[in-house]
């Protein structure tokens, strides 16, 4: 045999061996993923779309069309007010000092960074959209939305479907403006209805079952809290109004919403990964869609496109399997945390467990999810699926915050009801049971009763121990000295704000002018 022939035989054997090893490795990696999925199914984990899709809503109970009609009226060129209800939102509970908030409806005008509006202008905008507000208030009677979301294409395609998420948040902001306008005019009955409509939006969205939907629900709940705080500063409330609001808050379940969303994201993520493995065009189309949205910051060269195609080929046949396995393990950490909190109502322990499990996955947190779309030619495709786990790891912290906000609001309403009946605040939270609450509301951070004491001046201190899990005695000062005073849950403890004095408000405005 000639030397050249021997060389070709050696090269052929080497190439065949490489190909054979690659094929074997491909099947080994795929088998590992399938084995883990089988293990999850054996533990009764929902892994199929039919197991996580929300139940259908009967047409007569579906508030989606009512919401669409209201949104259409707001956006109608003849009715819509583009200055107040679209761009300059009237926000409640403006923090002016740690633990102190301005009662906005008591102020002579509405001042913001962009200018000052009169209450007459706010009232005119609300009256102009009276029909739209009336439709939103109808959702109180049917707080269930079914926008007929098609989950079958997978999460990558669902992202670009319009779920009325932005419209839902705008509706809540408009309702807050209307509620503050009502309170300024002394109409607490109308303010209560607008508040209940805001809570109806939160409840109605509970079955969209995507993380982005849950984040919008949480945002609307936090907006509602600020309006609810303003409502509690009024002196002409009735126990019936307060009781209805309290019941509406108690019906909200953010832990179960988070669990359902994570289960759906896991299933739709599997659908997406299967589509991308079967055809590289699916992922390339996805990248192009993000590019059209302006998220890619560089023009791709021919070499860049070749790099992407090569990496995508390697991802489809080899890299995708350990990538998917890490993603599945990440979702299991999320679901485990939600279930622990649901059973034990101790987010502090649940979040610590989640962080430990995610740390064990050793994801590269320097290559965040957005990098795939801003510069895919340089992104690490080894973590194409699992990198999103890092960005979603903070979701449960937001769930803890909104659960604390919910519990504090329920307790503050109960305290107001007690004060209306007895003329003062109780010596302890035990006095609220069972007349105003069935049990003492718990702090979701550690599962212990919320901290409370009655002050000698007739006010009260009510707080959660906050994100660090340490009881600082109700210290509302920012945990981070560099934090801006915009949000009441920035403090060392999450303290239910007390009304700011006229001097504190004046000092706040003076500081705004100076800055």
Buried (B, 14 or more C-beta within 10 A) or exposed (E): EEEEEEEEEEEEEEEEEEEEEEEEEBEEBBEBBEEBBEEBEEEEBBBEBEEBBBEEBEEEEBBBEBBBBBBEBBBEEEBBBEEBBBEBBBBBBBBBBBBBBBBBBBBEEBBEEEEEBEBEBBBBBBEBBEEBBEBBBBBBEBBBBBBEBEBEBBBBBBBEEEBBBEBBBBBBBBBBBBBBBBBBEEBBEBBBBBBBBBBBBBBBBBBBBBBBBBBBBBBBBBBBBBBBBBBBBBEEBEEEBBBBBBEBBBEBBBBEBBBBBBBBBBBBBBBBBEBBBEEBEBBBEBBEBBBEEEEBEEEBEEEBEEBBEEBBEEBBBBBBBBBBBBBBBBBBBBBBBBBBBBEEBBBBBBBEBBBEBBEEBEBEEEBBBBBBBBBBBEBBBBBBBBBBBBEBBEBBEBBBBBBBBBBBBBBBBBBBBBBEEEEEBBEEBEBBBEEBBEEBBBBBBBBBBBBBBBEEEEEBBBBBBBBEBBBBEBBBBBBEEEEEBEBBBBBBBBBBBBBBEEEBBEBBEEEEEEE
